[in-house]
Amino acid sequence: MMTFLLTTAALAAPSVQPVVANHTAQALSWGEVMVGTSGMHVGVLPRLQLGTRPWVDALGLPNVDGRVQLIESHHLDLALDGSLIGSAISGLSMTGLRGGLVSSVHVGRVSTHLGLSSSQMRSEGIPDSSPGWLVAIAGTDPLAELAAEATAGGVVPWSQVGVTSLQLATEIEVIPTGGFLLQGSTSLGGDSVVSVAGSYEDHTIDVGPGLPGVSTLSRAMSPSGSWVATLSWQQQLGAVHLRAGAGASALPWAWLSKAVALHVRGGGVKRRLEPVVESTPGEDSGDAAADTFDDELQLEPEPTATLLEHAQL
């Protein structure tokens, strides 16, 4: 009977989860699934997760991101992080690759995360047409019109951009399932090459060496033109994980994607319970039932409480 009561209490208690987000070095457990504003992600192997952003796929830009957790401990986590994006749009050739390293250090109720990444993007051409769903909403095909004008003018745009970025985040646990998150990120600089062959008959090409288009692009890759700072409260409500806050950024509203998030997370072998067998009539000691409780549930021991290990956003 004691085993049954302890099992019921464990199932009713909230299951706190480590934070799995872009700013942390945590990865989903094997078989775990997370769906939300950051996309769809699955733990395909222990310490390896893969994911995609469906709304980017819907634009004709297939993409995948992944994370490999190299170190996982009570005080230090380390992970390799990367993503790949391409183009399935006729007339547009594009490839983007990003790779980086993320570390997380946990001391008491405070966790600090530091990430460094490098991105390379190359594109050529203009899409022949817009996605069908976009045409249905807009009632017109702006990309088809632009492509026709570009073809008539002999225009072939081409670009290559490289950026190195730094991100820093600090989590402060206030309650076991929630706390404050302070984030900051910026570009450390980059290189860009933009070329346009041909010209529009009745249009001005606002890109090229020394012209405003390239000047704006260069500024967006500089620290002064790319910084973002946010302060948020993050909270776990069962399988639902929320983040809400405010911030500031060099580009208007660029802080919003960091300050606000929502997703649902579930599954995974670490939270799978084995069948619990009722104690035999001769096993009437509450202490004996409690001794076998952990073995029957097959639960991993919970490490020292930190915000990283008790809040999920």
TIKOLMI-148612 format. One record per atom (N, C-alpha, C, O): x, z, y. Coordinates in steps of 0.001 Angstrom, whole numbers, padded with zeros to 6 digits, always signed. Layout:
REM residues N
XZY
...
//
This chain:
REM residues 313
+000834+000000-001202
+000000+000000+000000
+000872+000000+001256
+000579-000697+002228
+001953+000796+001223
+002850+000851+002368
+003463-000524+002641
+003596-000933+003794
+003840-001242+001559
+004406-002579+001722
+003418-003512+002406
+003798-004302+003270
+002145-003421+002016
+001108-004273+002607
+000958-003997+004099
+000839-004931+004891
+000962-002707+004494
+000799-002344+005901
+001984-002815+006726
+001811-003317+007836
+003192-002654+006187
+004378-003085+006916
+004398-004603+007079
+004798-005118+008123
+003964-005311+006040
+003908-006770+006108
+002914-007227+007162
+003203-008141+007934
+001739-006596+007201
+000716-006939+008191
+001227-006706+009603
+000983-007521+010492
+001933-005603+009820
+002470-005301+011148
+003505-006339+011562
+003550-006745+012724
+004335-006769+010616
+005360-007758+010937
+004748-009100+011303
+005219-009770+012222
+003697-009496+010587
+003045-010769+010873
+002311-010747+012201
+002198-011777+012867
+001811-009580+012593
+001066-009467+013849
+001991-009387+015051
+001588-009727+016163
+003234-008939+014844
+004159-008775+015960
+004602-010136+016483
+004718-011083+015704
+004856-010256+017801
+005317-011525+018344
+006696-011871+017817
+007550-010995+017681
+006925-013172+017513
+008215-013635+017018
+009020-014164+018194
+008748-015258+018690
+010007-013400+018645
+010823-013831+019764
+011835-014849+019265
+012327-014743+018142
+012148-015838+020101
+012997-016944+019694
+014106-017157+020708
+013907-016920+021899
+015276-017601+020253
+016352-017913+021194
+015990-019122+022041
+015284-020020+021582
+016468-019145+023264
+016174-020250+024169
+016882-021514+023694
+018087-021499+023440
+016137-022595+023576
+016713-023904+023286
+016345-024806+024452
+015217-025293+024534
+017289-025030+025349
+017045-025841+026536
+018348-026521+026923
+019399-026238+026349
+018272-027421+027903
+019459-028173+028296
+020576-027281+028810
+021749-027641+028711
+020229-026117+029360
+021260-025274+029949
+021903-024320+028951
+022860-023633+029310
+021415-024246+027703
+021960-023327+026713
+022713-024079+025619
+022609-025300+025501
+023478-023320+024816
+024205-023889+023680
+023470-023640+022374
+024058-023784+021302
+022193-023268+022440
+021399-023023+021244
+020827-024335+020701
+020613-025286+021452
+020579-024373+019379
+019954-025526+018737
+018784-025048+017888
+018757-023898+017450
+017826-025925+017661
+016693-025594+016807
+017167-025353+015379
+018138-025961+014927
+016475-024464+014673
+016808-024219+013275
+016283-025357+012406
+015472-026166+012856
+016737-025415+011192
+016385-026488+010263
+014868-026528+010038
+014274-025535+009618
+014250-027674+010317
+012815-027836+010144
+011983-027397+011326
+010761-027542+011297
+012596-026870+012359
+011869-026409+013539
+011532-027592+014449
+012308-028541+014557
+010368-027527+015101
+009896-028609+015965
+009554-028047+017339
+008963-026972+017443
+009926-028776+018401
+009629-028369+019764
+009106-029588+020527
+009754-030634+020558
+007922-029443+021145
+007288-030535+021884
+006901-030022+023260
+006276-028968+023378
+007268-030761+024305
+006911-030323+025651
+007477-031231+026714
+007734-032410+026471
+007671-030671+027901
+008129-031461+029037
+009538-031996+028854
+009912-032973+029503
+010325-031379+027985
+011682-031865+027737
+011720-032948+026674
+012782-033511+026409
+010570-033254+026053
+010511-034279+025024
+010112-033707+023682
+009541-032620+023601
+010419-034449+022623
+010156-034018+021251
+011493-033822+020543
+012336-034719+020537
+011685-032634+019938
+012947-032328+019281
+012691-031694+017921
+011720-030961+017737
+013582-031990+016965
+013453-031493+015598
+014814-031017+015111
+015830-031673+015343
+014826-029867+014432
+016037-029408+013768
+016171-030130+012441
+015509-029759+011472
+017016-031157+012374
+017117-031994+011176
+018056-031405+010133
+017909-031684+008943
+019008-030603+010556
+019948-029915+009676
+020290-028580+010324
+020043-028404+011517
+020849-027641+009577
+021296-026403+010216
+022273-026704+011354
+023279-027383+011149
+021973-026196+012554
+022794-026354+013754
+022832-027785+014293
+023702-028110+015101
+021919-028632+013867
+021844-029998+014388
+020404-030332+014736
+019513-030216+013895
+020175-030750+015984
+018844-031166+016409
+018912-032556+017030
+019912-032931+017642
+017827-033313+016860
+017691-034637+017453
+016354-034712+018173
+015398-034034+017796
+016290-035538+019209
+015044-035637+019956
+014946-036923+020746
+015871-037736+020758
+013812-037097+021407
+013576-038258+022248
+012568-037889+023325
+011879-036875+023220
+012485-038717+024360
+011490-038549+025424
+010483-039688+025311
+010782-040815+025706
+009289-039411+024775
+008316-040477+024501
+007912-041275+025730
+007679-042479+025630
+007823-040620+026902
+007388-041343+028090
+008448-042351+028535
+008115-043360+029156
+009715-042092+028226
+010766-043072+028515
+010698-044217+027504
+010889-045380+027858
+010424-043874+026238
+010215-044912+025221
+009086-045849+025628
+009173-047061+025432
+008014-045275+026204
+006846-046069+026586
+007176-047076+027685
+006470-048072+027843
+008235-046827+028439
+008658-047759+029485
+009515-048890+028929
+009971-049754+029678
+009733-048886+027618
+010576-049904+027004
+012038-049536+026992
+012900-050407+026875
+012333-048236+027114
+013711-047748+027128
+013899-046762+025977
+013789-045555+026192
+014179-047236+024766
+014374-046330+023631
+015526-045379+023886
+016575-045781+024388
+015329-044115+023539
+016343-043113+023836
+016380-042055+022748
+015379-041811+022074
+017524-041436+022581
+017696-040354+021623
+018721-039377+022189
+019694-039785+022825
+018498-038099+021956
+019479-037093+022347
+019715-036152+021177
+018853-035999+020311
+020867-035532+021153
+021217-034660+020041
+022111-033518+020471
+022734-033553+021532
+022158-032503+019621
+023010-031339+019879
+023556-030811+018563
+022820-030661+017588
+024850-030533+018546
+025508-029931+017392
+026066-028586+017832
+026913-028523+018723
+025598-027517+017214
+026063-026176+017559
+027331-025872+016768
+027305-025795+015539
+028432-025701+017479
+029725-025468+016840
+029960-024000+016528
+030511-023663+015480
+029540-023124+017438
+029737-021679+017282
+028428-020977+017600
+027777-021300+018594
+028035-020022+016769
+026847-019202+017011
+027181-017756+016661
+027452-017439+015503
+027161-016879+017664
+027459-015469+017437
+026668-014623+018418
+025925-015153+019244
+026826-013298+018330
+026089-012399+019212
+026537-012536+020660
+025751-012290+021574
+027784-012923+020881
+028325-012929+022241
+028721-014313+022739
+028901-014495+023943
+028862-015295+021848
+029318-016617+022276
+028662-017718+021446
+028615-017646+020218
+028154-018740+022144
+027647-019955+021507
+028346-021145+022148
+028652-021136+023341
+028594-022174+021334
+029253-023380+021831
+028626-024587+021146
+028425-024581+019931
+028315-025635+021934
+027637-026802+021365
+028087-028087+022042
+028434-028101+023223
+028074-029171+021262
+028259-030519+021785
+026888-031123+022035
+025983-030998+021210
+026742-031781+023183
+025446-032299+023599
+025622-033750+024029
+026623-034089+024660
+024659-034614+023694
+024778-036005+024102
+023464-036747+024040
+022483-036251+023487
+023448-037952+024616
+022243-038784+024600
+022633-040253+024706
+023725-040595+025159
+021710-041111+024274
+021914-042558+024308
+020602-043213+024707
+019541-042841+024206
+020671-044188+025609
+019479-044913+026045
+019797-046400+026104
+020905-046790+026470
+018828-047221+025748
+018991-048666+025786
+017767-049324+026382
+016909-048651+026952
+017683-050632+026255
+016562-051380+026819
+015983-052322+025775
+016708-053070+025119
+014658-052270+025632
+013939-053211+024781
+013114-054164+025635
+012211-054834+025134
+013427-054221+026923
+012678-055038+027878
+013343-056400+028007
+014546-056485+028252
+012577-057451+027845
+013104-058804+027973
+013629-059042+029386
+012938-058771+030368
+014845-059546+029478
+015450-059829+030770
+016351-058736+031283
+017126-058967+032211
+016273-057536+030700
+017094-056415+031152
+017976-055930+030010
+017483-055547+028949
+019268-055950+030236
+020234-055398+029292
+020781-054107+029882
+021327-054110+030985
+020639-053003+029153
+021069-051715+029691
+021535-050804+028566
+020933-050763+027493
+022610-050078+028825
+023121-049082+027890
+023594-047872+028680
+024361-048000+029634
+023130-046697+028274
+023560-045457+028911
+024021-044463+027863
+023356-044284+026843
+025145-043820+028099
+025712-042864+027149
+026144-041612+027896
+026801-041690+028934
+025765-040449+027354
+026169-039172+027958
+026698-038246+026869
+026138-038182+025775
+027771-037535+027170
+028327-036556+026247
+028843-035355+027004
+029332-035487+028126
+028738-034174+026396
+029189-032980+027096
+029353-031782+026184
+029069-031840+024988
+029816-030702+026774
+030050-029439+026075
+029322-028330+026819
+029407-028243+028044
+028599-027474+026080
+027845-026369+026675
+028273-025069+026008
+028369-025000+024782
+028530-024038+026809
+028894-022724+026276
+027935-021671+026806
+027442-021779+027929
+027670-020648+025990
+026796-019539+026374
+027496-018232+026039
+027978-018043+024922
+027547-017329+027016
+028163-016013+026834
+027101-014951+027077
+026406-014993+028092
+026965-013989+026147
+025928-012967+026216
+026559-011583+026343
+027358-011167+025503
+026185-010884+027404
+026647-009515+027626
+025436-008668+027989
+024894-008792+029087
+025010-007805+027066
+023836-006984+027319
+022604-007842+027527
+022281-008692+026697
+021917-007617+028638
+020692-008365+028946
+020956-009615+029785
+020013-010262+030243
+022212-009956+029988
+022564-011112+030822
+023268-012168+029973
+024185-011862+029210
+022825-013405+030119
+023453-014539+029441
+023851-015571+030488
+023064-015907+031374
+025076-016070+030379
+025585-017072+031310
+025932-018339+030543
+026562-018287+029487
+025513-019478+031086
+025691-020757+030407
+026425-021725+031335
+026083-021854+032510
+027429-022395+030796
+028220-023349+031570
+028294-024662+030805
+028636-024680+029623
+027974-025761+031483
+027988-027069+030835
+028722-028099+031667
+028625-028109+032894
+029455-028965+030989
+030185-030055+031642
+029893-031335+030864
+030038-031361+029641
+029483-032395+031557
+029122-033635+030872
+029595-034850+031656
+029842-034781+032860
+029714-035963+030939
+030104-037231+031545
+029113-038300+031108
+028748-038373+029934
+028677-039133+032055
+027687-040171+031769
+028204-041533+032212
+028875-041658+033237
+027876-042559+031414
+028213-043942+031745
+026962-044795+031579
+026275-044706+030561
+026667-045622+032577
+025480-046483+032542
+025865-047893+032986
+026530-048076+034006
+025436-048887+032205
+025688-050287+032552
+024387-051062+032403
+023680-050906+031407
+024069-051893+033381
+022843-052693+033320
+023093-054079+033888
+023976-054283+034720
+022292-055023+033417
+022397-056399+033896
+021043-057074+033768
+020375-056951+032740
+020636-057791+034813
+019400-058551+034779
+018226-057829+035398
+018346-056694+035857
+017084-058504+035406
+015821-057976+035917
+014766-058172+034831
+014675-059259+034262
+013973-057156+034532
+012932-057305+033498
+012009-058481+033787
+011615-058712+034930
+011667-059228+032721
+010772-060379+032884
+009345-059956+033194
+008616-060671+033881
+008944-058783+032684
+007568-058334+032895
+007490-056825+032767
+008386-056197+032202
+006424-056245+033289
+006183-054808+033193
+005522-054489+031860
+004936-055377+031240
+005602-053221+031395
+004870-052828+030186
+003375-053087+030348
+002836-052970+031449
+002705-053440+029246
+001287-053777+029294
+000426-052681+029876
-000501-052958+030636
+000722-051421+029526
-000098-050319+030031
+000058-050157+031537
-000882-049748+032218
+001268-050481+032072
+001483-050376+033511
+000725-051479+034242
+000175-051250+035319
+000697-052672+033658
-000054-053777+034258
-001541-053458+034277
-002236-053774+035243
-002036-052822+033194
-003456-052474+033122
-003835-051469+034205
-004934-051531+034756
-002930-050546+034508
-003207-049535+035529
-003083-050117+036933
-003947-049900+037783
-001997-050863+037172
-001729-051380+038513
-002554-052620+038840
-002778-052925+040011
-003007-053337+037811
-003769-054554+038049
-002906-055746+038408
-003426-056818+038717
-001586-055572+038372
-000654-056658+038678
+000642-056401+037928
+000832-055330+037351
+001526-057375+037935
+002812-057242+037250
+003934-057422+038267
+004424-058536+038449
+004350-056345+038933
+005368-056465+039984
+006715-056946+039462
+007423-057670+040163
+007083-056553+038237
+008373-056973+037699
+008401-058471+037417
+009424-059125+037621
+007276-059014+036948
+007216-060455+036697
+007391-061230+037999
+008082-062249+038031
+006763-060743+039077
+006897-061391+040376
+008336-061321+040872
+008865-062294+041408
+008971-060147+040685
+010355-059984+041123
+011288-060872+040310
+012203-061486+040860
+011053-060939+038982
+011899-061764+038123
+011786-063238+038496
+012781-063963+038485
+010572-063681+038826
+010375-065082+039216
+011138-065397+040498
+011755-066455+040617
+011092-064472+041460
+011813-064671+042715
+013317-064673+042482
+014048-065464+043077
+013776-063765+041597
+015204-063688+041316
+015697-064959+040641
+016775-065459+040961
+014903-065485+039700
+015285-066713+039011
+015353-067882+039986
+016269-068702+039923
+014374-067951+040887
+014356-069028+041875
+015561-068946+042806
+016080-069972+043245
+016004-067733+043104
+017138-067563+044009
+018474-067479+043309
+019508-067329+043961
+018471-067574+041969
+019727-067501+041226
+020359-066126+041244
+021582-066007+041161
+019550-065084+041350
+020070-063722+041463
+020266-063109+040078
+019358-063144+039248
+021449-062548+039830
+021738-061850+038578
+022392-060506+038928
+023614-060441+039056
+021604-059438+039085
+022192-058136+039423
+022921-057530+038225
+022506-057694+037077
+024000-056837+038513
+024808-056194+037478
+025377-054905+038064
+025788-054875+039224
+025400-053847+037268
+025920-052577+037783
+026549-051762+036664
+026185-051896+035496
+027492-050923+037040
+028102-049969+036122
+028368-048682+036896
+028989-048699+037958
+027887-047563+036347
+027972-046274+037034
+028519-045224+036077
+028109-045165+034918
+029433-044404+036552
+029965-043288+035780
+029918-042006+036596
+030328-041996+037757
+029423-040925+036001
+029246-039657+036718
+029695-038492+035843
+029436-038476+034639
+030367-037521+036449
+030710-036259+035786
+029901-035142+036432
+029888-035010+037656
+029222-034333+035608
+028302-033318+036132
+028652-031932+035613
+029189-031773+034516
+028333-030932+036430
+028554-029526+036086
+027248-028772+036249
+026541-028973+037236
+026910-027899+035289
+025714-027071+035415
+026041-025627+035040
+026827-025364+034130
+025420-024704+035762
+025618-023274+035545
+024259-022591+035566
+023437-022867+036440
+024021-021702+034609
+022742-020987+034542
+022986-019546+034126
+023882-019259+033333
+022176-018641+034673
+022235-017222+034322
+020834-016728+034009
+019906-016931+034793
+020681-016074+032854
+019405-015499+032435
+019512-013980+032458
+020495-013406+031988
+018485-013340+033011
+018432-011880+033073
+017158-011421+032384
+016057-011682+032870
+017304-010740+031256
+016135-010282+030504
+015499-009081+031193
+016175-008095+031485
+014200-009168+031449
+013445-008074+032054
+012575-007392+031007
+012499-006164+030955
+011919-008195+030172
+011146-007705+029031
+011597-008505+027813
+012236-009544+027977
+011285-008056+026592
+011782-008768+025410
+011421-010247+025353
+012155-011033+024754
+010314-010640+025960
+009893-012043+025884
+009916-012753+027231
+009300-013809+027369
+010601-012211+028222
+010613-012871+029516
+011687-012342+030437
+012248-011269+030216
+011968-013123+031487
+012962-012718+032463
+013223-013824+033464
+012536-014846+033476
+014229-013608+034310
+014565-014556+035366
+015622-015545+034887
+016485-015219+034071
+015530-016759+035418
+016505-017805+035134
+016959-018420+036454
+016147-018950+037213
+018249-018348+036718
+018848-018939+037914
+019716-020116+037474
+020633-019951+036669
+019422-021307+038004
+020146-022507+037602
+020750-023221+038806
+020195-023201+039905
+021889-023844+038574
+022525-024670+039582
+023262-025816+038917
+023867-025632+037860
+023220-026985+039514
+023932-028130+038956
+024342-029067+040078
+023737-029080+041150
+025382-029852+039814
+025858-030817+040791
+026725-031850+040102
+027233-031622+039004
+026887-032975+040749
+027823-033983+040280
+029201-033686+040864
+029325-033317+042032
+030223-033851+040047
+031591-033652+040517
+032193-034945+041058
+033354-034987+041464
+031384-035988+041053
+031855-037283+041545
+031690-038358+040494
+031389-038066+039337
+031888-039602+040898
+031753-040703+039960
+032169-042008+040588
+032547-042070+041758
+032092-043058+039779
+032454-044400+040224
+031276-045335+039994
+030535-045185+039022
+031105-046297+040890
+030015-047263+040735
+030489-048649+041148
+031236-048813+042113
+030039-049628+040401
+030297-051026+040731
+028957-051747+040698
+028279-051750+039670
+028575-052354+041806
+027307-053080+041899
+027597-054496+042372
+028248-054702+043396
+027107-055463+041616
+027358-056858+041958
+026058-057640+041894
+025246-057432+040992
+025860-058535+042844
+024688-059406+042858
+025162-060835+043088
+025737-061148+044131
+024919-061696+042108
+025264-063110+042245
+024042-063859+042743
+022961-063740+042165
+024204-064633+043816
+023067-065368+044362
+022412-064593+045483
+022892-063525+045863
+021327-065115+046015
+020622-064442+047098
+019173-064895+047111
+018842-065993+046666
+018315-064024+047632
+016914-064401+047803
+016775-065284+049046
+017480-065107+050039
+015873-066212+048961
+015657-067095+050102
+015067-066336+051278
+015447-066570+052425
+014122-065411+050995
+013446-064696+052071
+013610-063182+051942
+012798-062432+052483
+014636-062724+051243
+014824-061299+051042
+016268-060903+051350
+017191-061711+051246
+016432-059651+051728
+017760-059116+052008
+018240-058294+050821
+017527-057407+050354
+019433-058578+050333
+020015-057819+049235
+020726-056604+049827
+021726-056752+050530
+020222-055419+049551
+020746-054198+050162
+021741-053496+049244
+021781-052267+049186
+022543-054281+048530
+023619-053723+047713
+024842-054594+047888
+024731-055773+048225
+026004-054020+047658
+027250-054743+047838
+028258-053849+048524
+027872-052844+049121
+029541-054181+048461
+030587-053330+049056
+030321-053049+050528
+030186-053972+051331
+030248-051771+050874
+030093-051376+052261
+028683-051426+052788
+028447-051037+053932
+027722-051896+051990
+026343-051980+052453
+025586-050699+052123
+026036-049928+051276
+024432-050449+052778
+023712-049180+052595
+023355-048866+051150
+023362-047697+050765
+023043-049865+050342
+022661-049599+048963
+023741-048882+048190
+023471-047895+047505
+024972-049376+048296
+026088-048756+047596
+026459-047433+048246
+026828-046484+047554
+026364-047363+049571
+026655-046109+050262
+025733-045003+049783
+026176-043878+049548
+024432-045320+049635
+023468-044333+049155
+023763-043928+047721
+023667-042749+047379
+024122-044894+046873
+024448-044604+045482
+025670-043707+045390
+025688-042765+044598
+026687-043985+046188
+027891-043166+046172
+027596-041741+046620
+028142-040789+046062
+026741-041587+047617
+026389-040247+048087
+025618-039483+047023
+025803-038276+046869
+024741-040185+046277
+023956-039527+045233
+024836-039007+044108
+024431-038097+043385
+026034-039566+043944
+026955-039114+042909
+027948-038081+043422
+028762-037576+042649
+027897-037761+044703
+028802-036771+045275
+028171-035384+045202
+026949-035283+045092
+028970-034299+045261
+028397-032944+045232
+027375-032696+046331
+026363-032035+046100
+027631-033223+047526
+026709-032978+048641
+025387-033718+048479
+024390-033342+049096
+025364-034763+047658
+024139-035529+047500
+023430-035322+046180
+022419-035973+045914
+023950-034411+045333
+023366-034258+043997
+023090-032818+043596
+022621-032585+042481
+023357-031849+044450
+023211-030443+044063
+021738-030062+043868
+020846-030575+044543
+021521-029147+042925
+020186-028613+042630
+020325-027120+042373
+021243-026706+041665
+019437-026302+042929
+019433-024852+042700
+017993-024384+042511
+017113-024747+043291
+017749-023575+041470
+016393-023100+041184
+016402-021642+040739
+017393-021146+040203
+015285-020969+040971
+015041-019619+040469
+013669-019620+039814
+012673-019974+040445
+013617-019219+038531
+012365-019291+037773
+012151-018025+036966
+013078-017262+036695
+010887-017828+036590
+010532-016817+035593
+010194-017560+034308
+009406-018506+034329
+010782-017144+033190
+010474-017776+031912
+009825-016758+030985
+010205-015588+030953
+008828-017235+030226
+007994-016337+029431
+007608-017001+028118
+007257-018180+028083
+007678-016222+027033
+007185-016682+025744
+005839-016038+025468
+005697-014817+025542
+004842-016871+025146
+003502-016409+024791
+003178-016950+023408
+002515-017979+023279
+003638-016269+022390
+003481-016766+021031
+004324-018006+020828
+005541-017975+021015
+003676-019112+020442
+004397-020368+020239
+004543-021172+021526
+005243-022184+021551
+003883-020724+022598
+003927-021426+023878
+004997-020800+024762
+005106-019577+024851
+005783-021648+025411
+006882-021183+026242
+006767-021805+027630
+006632-023020+027772
+006822-020950+028650
+006587-021375+030023
+007784-021059+030899
+008503-020085+030678
+007980-021907+031898
+008941-021627+032962
+008312-022063+034269
+007819-023186+034376
+008324-021190+035265
+007732-021518+036557
+008585-020920+037661
+008992-019761+037579
+008854-021701+038686
+009667-021208+039781
+009727-022211+040912
+008862-023077+041038
+010757-022087+041733
+010938-022958+042888
+012426-023195+043076
+013259-022552+042438
+012744-024127+043959
+014149-024421+044174
+014364-025329+045358
+013452-025589+046143
+015580-025806+045470
+015967-026728+046529
+016954-027729+045938
+017620-027443+044943
+017042-028906+046560
+017934-029938+046049
+018256-030938+047145
+017526-031062+048129
+019361-031650+046960
+019754-032665+047930
+018753-033812+047955
+018430-034339+049019
+018262-034197+046777
+017219-035216+046689
+015863-034527+046636
+015700-033584+045862
+014895-034950+047416
+013583-034283+047442
+012962-034174+046053
+012892-035152+045310
+012518-032976+045721
+011801-032675+044485
+012643-032826+043219
+012096-032751+042119
+013932-033032+043336
+014766-033127+042132
+014836-031796+041393
+015155-031770+040205
+014544-030692+042076
+014599-029365+041465
+013409-029094+040547
+013464-028180+039724
+012333-029874+040675
+011091-029551+039982
+011256-029551+038458
+010707-028680+037785
+011997-030506+037909
+012134-030592+036453
+012914-029421+035872
+012770-029117+034688
+013733-028759+036679
+014470-027584+036213
+013668-026297+036396
+013773-025379+035582
+012874-026228+037454
+012161-024992+037767
+010880-024826+036971
+010417-023700+036789
+010294-025916+036488
+009007-025862+035789
+009140-026532+034424
+009660-027642+034319
+008670-025855+033384
+008726-026420+032028
+007630-025796+031178
+007197-024670+031426
+007189-026539+030175
+006170-026071+029232
+006404-026759+027900
+006546-027981+027850
+006447-025989+026821
+006513-026605+025506
+006029-025648+024433
+005886-024445+024652
+005783-026227+023264
+005326-025477+022095
+006372-025629+021001
+006896-026720+020774
+006666-024534+020334
+007735-024525+019334
+007260-023820+018071
+006619-022772+018149
+007570-024387+016907
+007148-023756+015665
+007882-024302+014469
+008647-025261+014574
+007639-023672+013306
+008281-024086+012072
+009687-023543+011955
+010080-022642+012695
+010437-024090+011028
+011819-023668+010854
+011995-022703+009708
+011162-021818+009513
+013063-022853+008944
+013277-022025+007762
+013553-020572+008107
+013342-019696+007268
+014023-020287+009326
+014361-018912+009676
+013138-018028+009818
+013257-016803+009788
+011945-018635+009974
+010742-017831+010143
+009761-018028+009000
+008596-017645+009113
+010210-018614+007907
+009335-018834+006764
+009300-017579+005900
+010349-017087+005484
+008107-017053+005626
+007965-015825+004858
+007744-016130+003388
+006982-017030+003036
+008420-015370+002530
+008206-015475+001095
+006972-014655+000714
+006618-013722+001435
+006300-014983-000417
+005130-014209-000848
+005484-012746-001048
+006539-012427-001597
+004605-011859-000605
+004817-010420-000740
+003992-009905-001905
+002787-010146-001966
+004629-009197-002831
+003963-008677-004017
+003604-007219-003782
+004436-006437-003322
+002360-006849-004098
+001908-005468-003945
+002751-004555-004829
+003107-004937-005944
+003073-003360-004351
+003887-002423-005119
+003147-001975-006375
+001918-001910-006399
+003912-001671-007409
+003324-001221-008670
+002821+000200-008535
+003240+000921-007629
+001906+000628-009445
+001352+001985-009344
+002421+003063-009357
+002267+004107-008723
+003514+002811-010086
+004548+003838-010150
+005400+003897-008904
+006155+004850-008713
+005290+002887-008046
+006118+002846-006848
+005287+003355-005672
+004849+002584-004818
+005079+004689-005648
+004197+005262-004642
+004962+005860-003472
+004352+006486-002605
+006247+005691-003421
+007027+006264-002332
+007057+005301-001153
+007400+004129-001308
+006695+005801+000027
+006734+004967+001228
+008146+004511+001533
+008351+003389+001997
+009154+005398+001268
+010536+005030+001529
+010971+003883+000635
+011682+002983+001081
+010547+003908-000628
+010926+002845-001555
+010316+001523-001129
+010959+000477-001215
+009055+001572-000664
+008403+000339-000215
+009101-000218+001012
+009281-001429+001141
+009491+000670+001911
+010167+000214+003121
+011522-000391+002793
+011951-001340+003450
+012217+000159+001760
+013529-000359+001383
+013448-001794+000897
+014378-002572+001108
+012343-002159+000244
+012208-003512-000305
+011543-004471+000668
+011431-005662+000377
+011101-003978+001816
+010334-004806+002753
+011143-005996+003274
+010645-007122+003289
+012395-005753+003705
+013214-006828+004242
+013490-007894+003196
+013489-009086+003504
+013732-007464+001944
+014010-008431+000888
+012802-009296+000599
+012944-010491+000342
+011594-008700+000636
+010390-009449+000327
+010062-010466+001409
+009567-011553+001110
+010336-010120+002667
+010032-011039+003759
+011075-012133+003914
+010784-013182+004487
+012295-011906+003410
+013379-012868+003545
+013630-013199+005014
+013805-014364+005370
+013648-012182+005858
+013890-012398+007281
+015344-012116+007602
+015952-011215+007023
+015906-012892+008533
+017265-012640+008953
+017284-011438+009889
+016332-011242+010646
+018354-010617+009860
+018436-009481+010779
+018512-009966+012209
+019154-010973+012507
+017847-009238+013092
+017803-009637+014495
+018997-009053+015234
+019238-007848+015153
+019768-009899+015970
+020927-009407+016700
+020533-008617+017932
+019353-008431+018231
+021555-008159+018637
+021337-007404+019860
+020470-008193+020827
+020689-009388+021024
+019483-007532+021434
+018512-008223+022292
+019181-008754+023536
+019817-008005+024278
+019039-010049+023767
+019418-010680+025025
+018313-011635+025401
+017473-011981+024570
+018307-012063+026648
+017268-013000+027078
+017359-014290+026301
+016335-014896+025983
+018579-014726+025985
+018745-015950+025221
+018086-015853+023874
+017571-016844+023356
+018098-014626+023278
+017569-014444+021941
+016120-014003+021955
+015518-013874+020889
+015531-013763+023128
+014165-013246+023169
+013224-014032+024055
+012044-013693+024138
+013707-015077+024724
+012821-015889+025556
+013049-017331+025214
+014192-017719+024971
+012032-018137+025182
+012151-019553+024835
+011472-020398+025889
+010281-020228+026149
+012204-021297+026492
+011628-022204+027471
+012176-023581+027259
+011817-024507+027985
//
